[in-house]
């Protein structure tokens, strides 16, 4: 038995106007200082005010949000007593808002105790809206939230299917002027979600179509959105849709090894999440395909019109296409290009291995890596060497 879970998704021009159709009294808005400074939160508050909903803003979310930030947010929410939690921002703000919502509803729990089984009992106090301001994480459609454990120096994924947002508002005006670097970083995140969702052990008929469509949209529209920005509103909108579609795809299957390695790297080096997972994606494709397993990379290659006479050719074509895309949009294709020094890589290797090996997404990898293989993968990715083992 499996489930396909999704919020109500409102998308396209003036999707934000849907806020004028909700009912409630108080909304607690979770965001970061930059998003607040850009006026996005003001737009949300204006819509809420039109229907008599008051609001309070918690704008303290940092990149890779920590447990301490979530605890402060939950305390502030408890003091305000909202019936809506609204996340406005990228994956960090949406993930933090999910955890704040859980602790607001369940003050008896620690965030680290939240796991995807049993009944959590949300929606007794509030419901949840997610408004993404980047085109990448898909967090507006998923239930996992990634928090940073600042004491253990690692990222930890927590969550429960009940914390999927009730409503996702995917309004392209929120990403019209997204900077090039963030466009590239988050676009590679969306691509990685879709490729891993299609090829994980938990792939399924209901998620497959989402993943394939998201891959096609990212490959077609990410270069245009990166190069033309607000001058190409079609590319911006289609890429924004792609990120949400990819979230639906991998959120109902699972991410895999590129995420394990990317989570590990991002906890120890100041490299954005999307940049990290996108960097590792072609290496993990090559590694998986060299195992004694049946993969689906050739199917993706054929769907994209790439050479794929057999699986080996499809794997090579897909890995090359991903690296070519990364170079076109200014993304690193090796850890060296990403600014990691050989000395720092060596010093952090034990923790990199520990973090990656303990990441729960490894359970759905078609080829499960040993610690030695993970270390070799990090070293190959440092030098930009295609995987040959």
C-alpha positions as CSV (number, residue, x, y, z in Angstrom):
1,X,0.0,0.0,0.0
2,X,1.3,3.5,-0.9
3,X,-0.1,7.0,-0.8
4,X,0.1,10.0,-3.2
5,X,0.0,13.1,-1.0
6,X,-0.4,16.7,-2.3
7,X,-1.5,20.1,-1.0
8,X,-4.0,22.1,-2.9
9,X,-1.8,23.9,-5.4
10,X,-2.7,27.4,-6.6
11,X,-0.5,28.5,-9.4
12,X,-0.1,31.0,-12.2
13,X,-0.7,34.8,-12.4
14,X,-2.1,36.3,-9.3
15,X,-2.1,33.0,-7.4
16,X,-1.4,35.1,-4.3
17,X,-5.0,36.4,-4.6
18,X,-6.2,33.1,-3.2
19,X,-5.3,34.4,0.3
20,X,-8.4,36.5,0.0
21,X,-10.5,33.4,-0.1
22,X,-9.3,31.8,3.2
23,X,-11.0,32.2,6.5
24,X,-9.4,32.8,9.8
25,X,-8.3,35.3,12.5
26,X,-4.5,35.3,12.9
27,X,-1.7,34.2,10.7
28,X,1.9,33.6,11.8
29,X,4.3,34.3,8.9
30,X,7.6,32.6,8.9
31,X,10.3,34.0,6.7
32,X,13.8,35.5,6.6
33,X,15.1,39.0,6.8
34,X,15.9,39.3,3.1
35,X,12.5,38.1,1.9
36,X,10.8,40.5,4.4
37,X,13.0,43.4,3.1
38,X,12.0,42.7,-0.5
39,X,8.4,43.4,0.3
40,X,7.0,39.9,-0.2
41,X,5.7,39.6,3.3
42,X,4.0,43.0,3.0
43,X,2.1,41.6,-0.1
44,X,1.0,38.6,1.9
45,X,-0.1,40.8,4.8
46,X,-2.1,43.1,2.5
47,X,-4.1,40.2,1.1
48,X,-4.8,38.8,4.6
49,X,-5.9,42.2,5.8
50,X,-8.5,42.4,3.0
51,X,-10.3,39.5,4.6
52,X,-9.8,40.6,8.2
53,X,-6.9,38.3,9.1
54,X,-4.3,39.8,11.4
55,X,-0.7,38.7,11.2
56,X,2.6,38.5,13.0
57,X,6.0,38.0,11.3
58,X,8.8,35.8,12.5
59,X,11.7,36.8,10.1
60,X,14.6,35.0,11.9
61,X,15.1,32.0,9.6
62,X,18.7,31.5,8.5
63,X,20.0,29.3,5.7
64,X,20.0,25.7,6.9
65,X,17.7,26.5,9.8
66,X,18.8,25.3,13.2
67,X,16.7,23.7,16.0
68,X,17.2,26.8,18.1
69,X,15.6,29.0,15.5
70,X,12.7,26.6,15.2
71,X,12.2,26.6,19.0
72,X,12.2,30.4,19.1
73,X,9.6,30.5,16.3
74,X,7.4,27.9,18.1
75,X,7.5,30.0,21.3
76,X,6.5,33.1,19.3
77,X,3.7,31.3,17.6
78,X,2.4,30.0,20.9
79,X,2.4,33.5,22.3
80,X,0.4,34.8,19.3
81,X,-2.1,31.9,18.9
82,X,-2.5,31.8,15.1
83,X,-5.0,29.6,13.1
84,X,-2.7,29.8,10.0
85,X,1.0,29.3,9.7
86,X,2.3,30.8,6.5
87,X,5.8,30.2,5.2
88,X,7.2,32.8,2.7
89,X,10.6,32.0,1.3
90,X,12.8,29.3,0.0
91,X,13.3,25.8,1.4
92,X,14.9,27.0,4.6
93,X,11.8,29.1,5.6
94,X,9.3,26.5,4.5
95,X,11.2,23.7,6.4
96,X,11.5,25.9,9.5
97,X,7.8,26.8,9.3
98,X,6.9,23.1,9.2
99,X,8.9,22.4,12.3
100,X,7.5,25.5,14.0
101,X,4.0,24.4,13.2
102,X,4.6,20.9,14.6
103,X,6.0,22.3,17.9
104,X,3.2,24.8,18.1
105,X,0.6,22.0,17.8
106,X,2.7,19.5,19.8
107,X,4.6,21.4,22.5
108,X,5.1,18.0,24.3
109,X,7.5,16.9,21.6
110,X,11.1,17.6,20.6
111,X,11.7,18.2,16.9
112,X,14.1,15.3,16.8
113,X,11.3,13.0,18.0
114,X,9.1,13.7,14.9
115,X,9.0,10.6,12.7
116,X,6.8,9.5,9.8
117,X,4.7,6.9,11.6
118,X,1.6,6.8,13.7
119,X,-0.6,9.9,14.2
120,X,0.8,13.3,14.9
121,X,-2.4,15.2,15.4
122,X,-1.8,18.4,13.5
123,X,-4.5,21.0,12.5
124,X,-6.0,21.2,16.0
125,X,-4.8,24.8,16.2
126,X,-3.8,25.9,12.8
127,X,-3.4,25.0,9.1
128,X,-0.4,25.7,6.9
129,X,0.2,27.6,3.7
130,X,3.6,27.6,1.8
131,X,4.5,30.3,-0.6
132,X,7.9,29.5,-2.3
133,X,10.1,32.4,-3.4
134,X,12.7,30.2,-5.2
135,X,12.2,27.6,-7.9
136,X,13.9,24.6,-6.5
137,X,13.2,22.9,-3.2
138,X,9.6,21.8,-3.8
139,X,9.2,22.1,0.0
140,X,5.8,23.5,-0.6
141,X,4.6,20.0,-1.5
142,X,6.6,17.7,0.8
143,X,6.5,16.7,4.4
144,X,10.2,16.2,5.2
145,X,12.0,19.2,6.9
146,X,15.7,19.4,7.0
147,X,17.1,21.1,10.1
148,X,20.7,21.7,11.2
149,X,22.0,20.1,14.4
150,X,24.5,22.8,15.4
151,X,25.9,20.6,18.2
152,X,26.5,17.5,16.0
153,X,27.4,19.5,12.9
154,X,25.1,17.6,10.7
155,X,21.7,18.0,8.9
156,X,18.8,15.9,10.1
157,X,15.6,15.2,8.3
158,X,12.5,15.0,10.4
159,X,8.8,15.3,9.6
160,X,5.5,13.4,9.2
161,X,3.1,13.1,6.3
162,X,0.6,15.3,8.3
163,X,2.9,18.4,7.9
164,X,2.4,18.6,4.1
165,X,1.0,22.2,3.6
166,X,-2.7,22.5,3.2
167,X,-2.2,25.0,0.4
168,X,0.8,25.8,-1.8
169,X,0.7,29.2,-3.6
170,X,3.0,29.0,-6.6
171,X,3.0,32.6,-7.9
172,X,5.6,33.4,-10.6
173,X,5.8,37.0,-9.5
174,X,7.7,35.9,-6.4
175,X,10.6,34.7,-8.6
176,X,10.5,37.2,-11.5
177,X,13.7,38.9,-10.3
178,X,15.4,36.0,-8.7
179,X,19.2,36.5,-9.0
180,X,21.1,34.4,-11.4
181,X,23.1,32.5,-8.8
182,X,20.0,31.5,-6.8
183,X,18.2,30.6,-10.1
184,X,21.0,28.2,-10.9
185,X,21.4,26.7,-7.4
186,X,17.7,26.1,-6.9
187,X,17.1,24.9,-10.5
188,X,19.7,22.2,-10.0
189,X,17.9,21.2,-6.8
190,X,14.7,20.7,-8.7
191,X,16.4,18.6,-11.4
192,X,18.1,16.4,-8.8
193,X,14.7,15.9,-7.0
194,X,13.1,14.8,-10.3
195,X,15.9,12.5,-11.4
196,X,16.3,10.8,-8.0
197,X,12.5,10.5,-7.6
198,X,12.2,8.7,-10.9
199,X,15.1,6.3,-10.2
200,X,14.8,5.6,-6.5
201,X,13.7,2.2,-5.2
202,X,10.4,3.7,-4.2
203,X,9.5,5.0,-7.7
204,X,5.9,4.5,-8.6
205,X,3.4,5.1,-11.4
206,X,1.8,8.1,-9.8
207,X,5.1,9.9,-9.2
208,X,6.9,8.9,-12.4
209,X,5.0,11.3,-14.7
210,X,5.6,14.2,-12.3
211,X,9.4,13.5,-12.3
212,X,9.7,13.1,-16.0
213,X,7.8,16.3,-16.7
214,X,9.8,18.2,-14.2
215,X,13.1,17.0,-15.7
216,X,12.0,18.2,-19.1
217,X,10.8,21.6,-17.9
218,X,14.1,22.2,-16.0
219,X,16.2,21.2,-19.0
220,X,14.2,23.4,-21.3
221,X,13.6,26.5,-19.1
222,X,16.4,26.7,-16.5
223,X,19.0,28.1,-19.1
224,X,16.5,30.7,-20.3
225,X,15.5,31.7,-16.8
226,X,19.1,32.0,-15.8
227,X,20.2,33.9,-18.9
228,X,17.2,36.2,-19.4
229,X,15.7,36.5,-15.9
230,X,12.6,38.8,-15.7
231,X,12.9,39.4,-19.5
232,X,11.6,35.9,-20.0
233,X,8.5,35.5,-17.9
234,X,7.5,32.3,-19.6
235,X,10.7,30.6,-18.5
236,X,10.3,32.0,-15.0
237,X,6.8,30.6,-14.7
238,X,7.5,27.2,-16.2
239,X,10.6,26.7,-14.0
240,X,8.7,27.7,-11.0
241,X,6.0,25.1,-11.9
242,X,8.8,22.6,-12.5
243,X,10.1,22.9,-9.0
244,X,6.7,22.2,-7.5
245,X,6.1,19.3,-9.8
246,X,9.5,17.9,-8.9
247,X,8.5,18.2,-5.3
248,X,5.3,16.2,-5.9
249,X,7.4,13.6,-7.7
250,X,10.2,13.0,-5.3
251,X,8.0,13.7,-2.3
252,X,5.9,10.7,-3.2
253,X,8.9,8.5,-4.1
254,X,12.2,9.6,-2.5
255,X,15.5,11.4,-3.0
256,X,18.7,9.3,-3.0
257,X,22.5,9.4,-2.9
258,X,23.1,12.9,-4.3
259,X,21.1,14.2,-1.5
260,X,22.9,12.2,1.1
261,X,26.3,13.5,-0.1
262,X,24.9,17.0,-0.6
263,X,23.4,17.2,2.9
264,X,26.7,16.0,4.3
265,X,28.7,18.6,2.4
266,X,26.3,21.5,3.2
267,X,26.5,20.8,6.9
268,X,30.3,21.4,6.8
269,X,31.0,23.8,4.0
270,X,29.2,27.0,3.0
271,X,27.8,25.6,-0.2
272,X,24.1,26.1,-1.0
273,X,22.0,22.9,-0.9
274,X,20.9,22.9,-4.6
275,X,24.5,23.6,-5.8
276,X,25.7,20.7,-3.6
277,X,23.2,18.0,-4.7
278,X,23.4,19.1,-8.3
279,X,27.1,18.8,-8.3
280,X,26.9,15.2,-7.0
281,X,24.1,14.1,-9.3
282,X,26.1,12.9,-12.3
283,X,28.6,11.1,-10.1
284,X,25.9,9.2,-8.3
285,X,24.2,8.3,-11.7
286,X,27.5,6.9,-12.9
287,X,28.1,5.0,-9.6
288,X,24.6,3.5,-9.6
289,X,24.7,2.4,-13.2
290,X,28.0,0.5,-12.7
291,X,26.4,-1.7,-10.0
292,X,24.6,-5.0,-10.6
293,X,21.2,-3.4,-10.7
294,X,18.6,-2.4,-13.3
295,X,18.5,1.4,-13.6
296,X,16.1,3.8,-15.4
297,X,18.5,6.5,-16.5
298,X,18.2,5.3,-20.1
299,X,14.5,6.0,-19.9
300,X,15.1,9.6,-18.8
301,X,17.7,10.0,-21.6
302,X,15.2,8.7,-24.2
303,X,12.5,11.0,-22.9
304,X,14.8,14.0,-23.3
305,X,15.8,12.9,-26.8
306,X,19.4,12.0,-25.9
307,X,21.4,9.1,-27.3
308,X,20.3,6.0,-25.5
309,X,20.6,2.9,-27.7
310,X,21.3,1.0,-24.5
311,X,21.4,1.7,-20.8
312,X,25.2,2.5,-20.8
313,X,24.8,5.0,-23.6
314,X,21.8,6.6,-21.8
315,X,23.7,6.9,-18.6
316,X,26.6,8.6,-20.3
317,X,24.3,10.9,-22.2
318,X,22.3,11.9,-19.2
319,X,25.4,12.5,-17.0
320,X,26.9,14.6,-19.8
321,X,23.7,16.6,-20.3
322,X,23.6,17.4,-16.6
323,X,27.2,18.5,-16.5
324,X,26.7,20.6,-19.7
325,X,23.6,22.3,-18.1
326,X,25.6,23.0,-14.9
327,X,28.4,24.7,-16.9
328,X,26.0,26.7,-18.9
329,X,24.4,28.2,-15.8
330,X,27.6,28.8,-13.9
331,X,27.4,25.8,-11.6
332,X,30.5,23.9,-10.4
333,X,31.0,20.4,-11.6
334,X,33.6,19.5,-9.0
335,X,34.3,20.2,-5.4
336,X,37.5,22.0,-6.4
337,X,35.4,24.3,-8.6
338,X,33.0,24.8,-5.7
339,X,35.9,26.2,-3.6
340,X,36.7,23.2,-1.4
341,X,40.5,22.9,-0.7
342,X,42.2,19.5,-0.6
343,X,43.3,20.2,2.9
344,X,39.7,20.9,4.1
345,X,38.4,17.9,2.3
346,X,40.9,15.6,4.0
347,X,40.3,17.2,7.4
348,X,36.5,16.9,7.1
349,X,36.4,13.5,5.4
350,X,35.6,11.4,8.5
351,X,32.6,13.7,9.3
352,X,31.6,13.8,5.6
353,X,31.5,10.0,5.6
354,X,29.6,9.8,8.9
355,X,26.9,12.3,7.8
356,X,26.4,10.7,4.4
357,X,26.4,7.1,5.6
358,X,23.7,8.0,8.2
359,X,21.4,9.9,5.9
360,X,18.1,8.1,5.6
361,X,17.7,8.6,1.9
362,X,20.4,5.9,1.3
363,X,17.8,3.2,2.0
364,X,16.2,3.8,-1.4
365,X,19.4,3.8,-3.5
366,X,19.5,1.2,-6.2
367,X,23.1,0.6,-5.4
368,X,23.9,0.9,-1.7
369,X,27.4,2.4,-1.2
370,X,29.9,1.2,1.3
371,X,31.8,3.8,3.4
372,X,34.9,3.2,1.2
373,X,32.8,3.9,-1.9
374,X,31.3,7.0,-0.5
375,X,34.8,8.3,0.3
376,X,36.0,7.5,-3.2
377,X,33.0,9.3,-4.6
378,X,33.9,12.4,-2.6
379,X,37.4,12.2,-3.9
380,X,36.3,11.7,-7.5
381,X,33.9,14.6,-7.2
382,X,36.7,16.8,-5.9
383,X,38.8,16.2,-9.0
384,X,35.9,16.1,-11.5
385,X,36.6,12.5,-12.4
386,X,33.8,10.4,-13.9
387,X,33.0,7.3,-11.7
388,X,34.6,4.1,-13.0
389,X,34.0,1.7,-10.1
